[in-house]
């Protein structure tokens, strides 16, 4: 498949990528989005934390609305996974299963992948849809107010998540499946002071009316669990063409979402910042406006 050269290619069809596509299309620039269907937003059963939807909105529905709005103004969306990115003189070449396409600029909006707890994927996905597994206490900590909540993880990351969720419920437990909680003395004392229980594994996770944690010493039940196991940043395409990434793998950008590679930009969870839909959309609007200004001579836009 041979596609026409674009002003900008966007890699990633989540909230950041689709917001940027809408802006760029309305700037009268040619833009194509490559979406492999793995946006974390699509797995959100209902978000009550996104402004403008008092009754909440399903993540997949939000993305569908954003797609429709972007395509209405001329953005093209390809349900394809980008397999490679390279420079070709002044342009970029994006490769996918059916061919290549070139662009004057590229926006990376590939996000991150959550590390799942050890359990069958089918059960995990069922629990996620039912709100029994949750990944973002910033998004939905309100929904677990006064409920039985467990954090799965170890060390400082799980400790900080336990503290965050303690402001919503008194019934918080930290589960460390590795058999070691890896907490220092100060962290242990703080959790004890707040009444947060710490239990070490191994555990078996099951899905019934609630989340069931089976241990060698009995069974525990929770209304929701939060895996605090970290995530994997999908920044390989950017680093492959020379973009600087952080120690954690996040793409480094300036205040206008530019990377250190001319013509390459990044927005959303793939960049260091608060992993929130609204934050990703804000970064994307900045990135799209920067791309427009970097690519266009003002005189060429006078209509």
GITA-V861406 format. One record per helix or strand of 3 or more residues. SS is the DSSP state (H for helix, E for strand). FROM is the first residue (numbers start at 1). TO is the last residue. If there is no record, write none. Layout:
ss | from | to
SS | FROM | TO
SS | FROM | TO
This chain:
ss | from | to
E | 6 | 11
H | 15 | 26
E | 31 | 34
H | 40 | 43
H | 59 | 72
E | 76 | 78
E | 82 | 88
E | 91 | 96
E | 99 | 108
E | 112 | 114
H | 121 | 129
H | 137 | 144
E | 149 | 152
H | 155 | 166
E | 172 | 176
H | 185 | 193
E | 197 | 200
E | 204 | 207
E | 211 | 215
E | 218 | 222
E | 224 | 227
E | 231 | 233
H | 236 | 240
E | 264 | 266
H | 277 | 295
H | 298 | 301
